[in-house]
Amino acid sequence: MARHTLVRRRRSRLLPSRRTQPGLLALFGLHQEPHLRIHLAGADEVRHARLLVHPSTSTPMPMPCATHLQIPEDVTTLLQQLLLQFPCAAGRSWKLRRWGGVDVTKEQNGVEVLEGWPPPLPSPRCCWAASSWPLSAAPPRAGPRLPSDYKTLSGAAPLVIAKGGFSGVFPDSCQDAYSFAKDASAPGTAMWCDVQLTKDGVGVCLRDINMNNCTTVGQAYPARKRTYVIDGVHKTGWFVSDFTIDELRSAVYLTQSIWSRTERFDNIYPIVSVTDFQYLVNSSAVWLNVQHPIFYKQHGLDMSRYILSIKKQVSMDYISSPELGFLKNISARVGRKTKLVYSFLDKALLDHSMNQTYGSLLSNLTFIKSIASGIMAPKDYIWPVTNDNYLKPSTSIVTDAHKAGLEIYASDFANDRIIPYNYSYDPLAEYLNFISDGGFSVDGVLSDYPITASEAIGCFANLNSSKTDHGKPLVISHNGASGDYPDCTDLAYHSAIDDGADVIDCPVQVTSDGVLMCMSSINLLDTTNVQRTPFATPSLVPEIQSTPGIFTFNLTWANINSSALKPKISSPVSDYYLVRNPRYANQGKFLKLSDFLAIVMDSDLSGAMIIIENAAYIAKSLGIDIVDSVTTALSTAGFDNQTTKEVLIQSKDSAVLVKLKQQKTKTKLVYTLPSGIGDASNSSLKHIKKFAHAVVVDRISVFTLSYDFIIRQNRLVQDLQSAGLAVYAQVFRNEFVAHPLDFFGDATVEINYYVQSFNLSGIITDFPKTVRRYKKNTCTVLGKDMPTYMRHVGFLVQNRSFQTQPPSVAPMPTLNSSSVEEPPLPPAAPRNVPDVGPSGGATATPGGAPPSDAHQTATVSTGMLLVMVSAALLI
């Protein structure tokens, strides 16, 4: 039996005649279009078709799904293929019929089919159709979300709209922006084109009518700068309507319009016409956005006439505009398959086509429904934001739009925007708040980074809240949930547990009275407001750092636990003016090690990570054996008498781990590799294996970067794993400036790549919630059927054109055995503990001189102190 290939065709060719198919039209409600149309083409000819999957007989999906399939001989196999290609159709039963009224006469595996399946070689006009009904007892299915999970108007998955293609990386509306968006986004993603008109009436895709900030027009035509009034505002620049298409194509190239984004793809791509855009996006849904019809009319160009003139050349699935009068003008002439969407701008602005503000039009959705099938609103229409950048309660606009029968799309999504602090700099979390977590769902999202929208909708919406599984990779906190709360405070640790951490960490420091405590830095200037307290007397300790500091061993536990000393939230990317959760910047209490261990014992954690640094200095100069002190604290807390909680002890000092190994500790020993190495010699690997079970690598050591692009992958992780060492990577952060450009400002893309590429044993992160959510995703378990947007699309520098390649960078240094070997830890010097009263918690055994006498420190002058205080305040 011959097989038949399913290929694509313009949808207008597939609709049967209303006169010849009244029964089928009534069945499917063809005013809405049928659920699924398949055209079978014989091997001797090529025919094009498009698959459309709709969730019910009354309402269509926001956009079509399209693909190629091989039609098998077995119906069950066919349906399996359909469900793989159309996850939105999962959990439904299928009934197949034939165009032309052929009766259904047989049932196979619960599916009604034609007698004589598989079909004979069909004629060019032979088509098959399928409709779907809910399956009452469908089993749960891993993978992209089911239609019933969404509270959209139709019940289907929200639409991903790629604004100018993948414009977060490439210049808006360029060839590679569209092709990359197709490669890295969900099937069915709509491609957005901002339609502008040239002087000779040719439509082009450009993000703004003023080309000054998105092209090289100023360099090509410096004398043709003009000033116009657009929507009541004077604007100066170079305007599309002043140039012919030949002038633009011959000398003008596209550039990235957001200056904070990479310029490496600038000056390469010519301006794309609307008809060429249709060719570039091929089978993808087309979204044309028309910004300024009134302005063009004033300059002798008719946007309505242009749109109507190309409707046979361009499959206009969606047309949007902020001018309702324009949509009203074309509404009866564009065809029923085209959805018209009214775009809201700032509520105080005027829609000049209606002479009403957008705020007033928002209160009349019923009137808008008489013209358009949907609305598009900025994000803050749905989730308003306070002046200090926190979310207010959501508005009722989504519910109101759905009640009026309108779809609603949310705009302004981009991974490199400053989003409300509630999202912890995680763009995926923001999408989820619009499609599932907020208790409602918009019908689509407009994004510069469609890969993140695709992930959110296809793999992360409506995740279950099942118990943490503690499987690989372990989610290990970095100073607790330090992305949201000050390091190593009670708030940070409890938040990390609530966010799904498997392991929480405690960097152990010691006070002047010998109390062991958790603090991310031995220097209080890094983590507290100490410079504003009576304890602000810096000293210089060259063995610890080359600059003066105020150290934990300068203060007693009572000093640190006093109301005068406040924690300070970390700001690792403050150079970019990105700060974390300012409302909680100085909240929380510091913990003694004993309190930390009690939290671990009482929580559903797989274990604790204890970090020991500066052990040699503390033993020699402060008279405290911190290794023995930590071992004693663990025993006192009951860790010797249990098997459910694993203790990991981490250090960058091999001498610490060697001592523990010699003591035959039951803890897991983890060696922190130096940052900035790209490989490890065999001798260094053999040496590490003698005292460590695992290693911590800096995540940036995995790659070599040039201008924030990955230019090659180093061998470090592979070599470590080949030596039998478990690998933990640190430190993962959500802020978009913390990632190489290849990860698109999306922490989930970065995590996904590390997990799939390196089989990590653990991920150390400031944001445990982000990693925990990744582990719950429903897509990576699908194996070969995993969606393309959850597979890394490759390093940009290796797969795309550059104006100039990033400069070559020398290989990163190799770790040698000499860098790993250390002399044994010195014995603890005798010390006397000053009479400071009871402090509680784990303490060192008192001996000789107090810490202030044990090491000669240089007291900093008043002038130096003022400089330090000023610098700390600036930071």
LINQUI-V113416 format. One record per backbone hydrogen bond with DSSP energy under -1.0 kcal/mol. NH is the residue of the N-H (numbers start at 1). CO is the residue of the C=O. E is the energy in kcal/mol with one decimal. If there is no record, write none. Layout:
# LINQUI-V113416
{{NH;CO;E} {NH;CO;E}}
This chain:
# LINQUI-V113416
{{6;69;-2.7} {13;10;-1.4} {14;11;-1.8} {21;17;-1.5} {25;21;-2.2} {26;22;-2.2} {27;23;-2.2} {28;24;-2.5} {29;25;-1.9} {30;25;-1.2} {32;29;-3.3} {38;128;-2.3} {41;5;-1.1} {45;42;-1.6} {71;4;-2.4} {78;74;-1.9} {79;75;-2.5} {80;76;-2.3} {81;77;-2.4} {82;78;-2.5} {83;79;-2.5} {84;80;-2.0} {85;81;-2.3} {86;82;-2.5} {89;86;-2.6} {90;87;-1.7} {93;133;-2.0} {95;131;-2.2} {96;112;-2.0} {97;129;-2.9} {99;127;-1.4} {101;98;-1.1} {106;113;-1.3} {108;111;-3.0} {111;108;-1.8} {113;106;-2.7} {117;114;-1.3} {126;123;-2.1} {128;38;-2.3} {129;97;-2.3} {130;36;-1.1} {131;95;-2.1} {133;93;-1.4} {135;91;-1.3} {138;135;-1.5} {149;146;-1.9} {150;147;-1.7} {159;443;-2.5} {161;445;-2.4} {162;190;-3.1} {163;447;-2.7} {165;162;-1.7} {166;177;-1.9} {167;165;-1.4} {168;448;-2.2} {169;166;-1.4} {170;166;-2.1} {173;164;-2.2} {174;171;-1.5} {178;174;-1.7} {179;175;-2.3} {180;176;-2.7} {181;177;-1.6} {182;178;-1.9} {183;179;-1.8} {184;180;-2.4} {189;186;-1.7} {190;160;-2.7} {191;285;-2.8} {192;162;-2.3} {193;287;-2.6} {195;289;-2.6} {196;204;-2.7} {198;202;-2.3} {199;243;-3.3} {201;198;-2.1} {204;196;-2.7} {205;272;-2.9} {206;194;-2.4} {211;238;-3.3} {214;211;-1.2} {215;211;-1.2} {216;253;-1.7} {219;216;-1.1} {220;216;-1.9} {221;217;-3.0} {224;221;-1.7} {226;237;-3.2} {228;235;-2.6} {230;233;-3.1} {233;230;-1.6} {235;228;-3.3} {237;226;-2.9} {240;209;-2.0} {242;239;-2.0} {243;240;-2.0} {248;244;-1.8} {249;245;-2.5} {250;246;-1.9} {252;248;-2.0} {254;269;-3.0} {255;214;-2.5} {261;258;-2.0} {266;263;-1.8} {267;254;-1.8} {274;203;-2.4} {277;273;-2.5} {278;274;-1.8} {279;275;-1.2} {280;276;-2.4} {281;277;-2.4} {282;278;-1.1} {284;281;-2.5} {287;191;-2.8} {288;318;-2.7} {289;193;-3.0} {290;320;-3.0} {296;292;-2.0} {297;293;-2.2} {298;294;-2.1} {300;297;-1.5} {301;296;-3.0} {306;302;-1.9} {307;303;-2.7} {308;304;-2.2} {309;305;-1.7} {310;306;-1.1} {313;310;-1.3} {314;310;-2.7} {316;314;-1.6} {317;315;-1.5} {318;286;-2.0} {319;339;-2.5} {320;288;-2.5} {321;341;-1.6} {327;323;-1.4} {328;324;-2.4} {329;325;-1.8} {330;326;-1.5} {331;327;-1.3} {333;330;-2.0} {334;330;-1.0} {338;335;-1.2} {339;317;-2.8} {341;319;-2.6} {342;374;-2.5} {343;321;-2.4} {344;376;-3.4} {349;346;-1.8} {351;356;-3.2} {352;350;-1.1} {354;351;-1.6} {355;351;-1.8} {356;351;-1.3} {358;349;-2.0} {359;347;-2.2} {361;357;-2.0} {362;358;-1.7} {364;361;-1.9} {368;364;-1.6} {369;365;-2.3} {371;368;-1.8} {372;368;-3.3} {373;340;-2.2} {374;340;-1.4} {375;407;-2.5} {376;342;-2.8} {377;409;-2.9} {381;378;-1.8} {382;379;-1.5} {383;379;-2.7} {386;390;-3.4} {389;386;-1.7} {392;384;-2.9} {395;382;-2.4} {400;396;-3.1} {401;397;-2.7} {402;398;-2.3} {403;399;-2.4} {404;400;-1.6} {405;402;-1.4} {406;401;-3.0} {407;373;-2.2} {409;375;-2.8} {410;444;-2.5} {411;377;-2.1} {413;446;-1.8} {417;414;-1.3} {421;389;-2.4} {423;420;-2.0} {424;421;-2.0} {426;423;-1.8} {430;426;-1.2} {431;427;-1.9} {432;428;-2.2} {433;429;-1.4} {434;431;-1.6} {435;431;-1.3} {436;432;-2.4} {437;432;-2.4} {439;436;-1.6} {442;434;-2.2} {443;408;-3.3} {445;159;-2.5} {446;410;-2.7} {447;161;-2.6} {448;413;-1.9} {452;449;-1.2} {453;449;-1.1} {454;450;-2.3} {455;451;-2.2} {456;452;-2.4} {457;453;-2.3} {458;454;-2.8} {459;455;-2.7} {460;455;-1.0} {474;761;-2.8} {476;763;-2.8} {477;503;-2.6} {478;480;-1.0} {478;765;-1.7} {481;492;-2.2} {482;480;-2.2} {483;766;-2.3} {484;481;-1.7} {485;481;-1.7} {488;479;-1.8} {489;486;-1.2} {490;589;-2.1} {493;489;-2.3} {494;490;-2.5} {495;491;-2.1} {496;492;-1.9} {497;493;-2.1} {498;494;-2.5} {499;495;-2.3} {500;497;-1.3} {501;496;-2.5} {502;475;-2.5} {503;475;-2.2} {504;607;-1.1} {506;609;-2.7} {508;611;-2.6} {509;517;-2.8} {511;515;-1.8} {512;555;-3.0} {514;511;-1.9} {516;842;-2.6} {517;509;-2.5} {518;591;-2.5} {519;507;-2.5} {524;550;-3.3} {526;523;-1.7} {528;524;-2.0} {529;566;-1.7} {532;529;-2.7} {533;530;-1.9} {536;533;-1.5} {537;535;-2.4} {539;549;-2.8} {544;541;-2.0} {545;541;-2.3} {549;539;-2.7} {552;522;-2.0} {554;551;-2.2} {555;552;-1.3} {560;556;-2.2} {561;557;-2.5} {562;559;-1.2} {568;527;-2.5} {569;585;-2.1} {574;571;-1.7} {576;573;-1.9} {577;574;-2.1} {578;573;-1.1} {584;581;-2.0} {585;582;-1.5} {587;584;-1.4} {593;516;-2.4} {596;592;-2.2} {597;593;-2.6} {598;594;-1.7} {599;595;-1.9} {600;596;-2.0} {601;597;-2.3} {602;598;-1.7} {603;600;-1.2} {605;603;-1.9} {606;502;-2.4} {607;502;-1.2} {608;646;-1.9} {609;504;-2.5} {610;648;-3.4} {611;506;-2.4} {612;650;-2.5} {618;614;-2.4} {619;615;-2.2} {620;616;-2.6} {621;617;-3.2} {622;618;-1.0} {624;618;-1.8} {626;624;-1.2} {629;625;-2.2} {630;626;-2.3} {631;627;-2.1} {632;628;-2.5} {633;629;-2.2} {634;630;-2.3} {635;631;-1.9} {636;632;-2.7} {637;633;-2.0} {638;635;-1.4} {639;634;-2.3} {646;606;-3.0} {648;608;-3.0} {649;668;-2.8} {650;610;-3.0} {651;670;-2.0} {657;653;-1.1} {658;654;-2.6} {659;655;-2.1} {660;656;-1.9} {661;657;-2.5} {662;658;-2.3} {663;659;-1.5} {664;661;-1.5} {665;660;-1.9} {668;647;-2.9} {670;649;-2.8} {671;694;-2.6} {672;651;-2.3} {673;696;-2.5} {678;813;-2.6} {681;815;-2.9} {685;681;-2.1} {686;682;-2.4} {687;683;-1.9} {688;684;-2.5} {689;685;-2.2} {691;688;-1.4} {692;688;-2.1} {693;669;-2.6} {694;669;-1.6} {695;726;-2.6} {696;671;-2.5} {697;728;-2.8} {699;730;-3.8} {701;698;-1.9} {704;712;-2.6} {706;709;-2.5} {709;706;-1.9} {711;704;-2.7} {712;704;-1.0} {714;702;-2.7} {716;678;-1.0} {719;715;-2.5} {720;716;-2.3} {721;717;-2.6} {722;718;-2.3} {723;719;-1.3} {724;721;-1.6} {725;720;-2.0} {726;693;-1.7} {728;695;-2.8} {729;762;-2.0} {730;697;-2.4} {732;764;-2.5} {738;735;-2.1} {739;736;-1.0} {741;708;-2.7} {743;740;-2.1} {744;741;-1.8} {746;743;-2.0} {750;746;-1.7} {751;747;-2.8} {752;748;-2.7} {753;749;-2.0} {754;750;-2.3} {755;751;-2.6} {756;752;-2.4} {757;753;-2.4} {758;754;-2.1} {759;755;-1.4} {761;727;-2.5} {762;727;-1.2} {763;474;-3.1} {764;729;-2.9} {765;476;-2.5} {766;732;-2.2} {770;767;-1.1} {771;767;-1.1} {772;768;-2.8} {773;769;-2.5} {774;770;-1.7} {775;771;-2.0} {777;774;-1.6} {778;459;-1.8} {782;779;-2.1} {785;782;-2.0} {786;783;-1.9} {790;787;-1.6} {791;788;-1.8} {799;795;-1.0} {800;796;-1.7} {803;264;-2.3} {815;679;-2.8} {819;816;-1.3} {820;817;-1.2} {821;817;-2.2} {829;619;-2.6} {836;834;-1.4} {847;831;-2.9} {853;850;-1.8} {854;850;-1.4} {860;538;-1.4} {865;861;-2.3} {866;862;-2.2} {867;863;-1.9} {868;864;-2.6} {869;865;-2.8} {870;866;-2.4} {871;867;-2.5} {872;868;-2.8} {873;869;-2.3} {874;870;-2.1} {875;871;-2.3}}
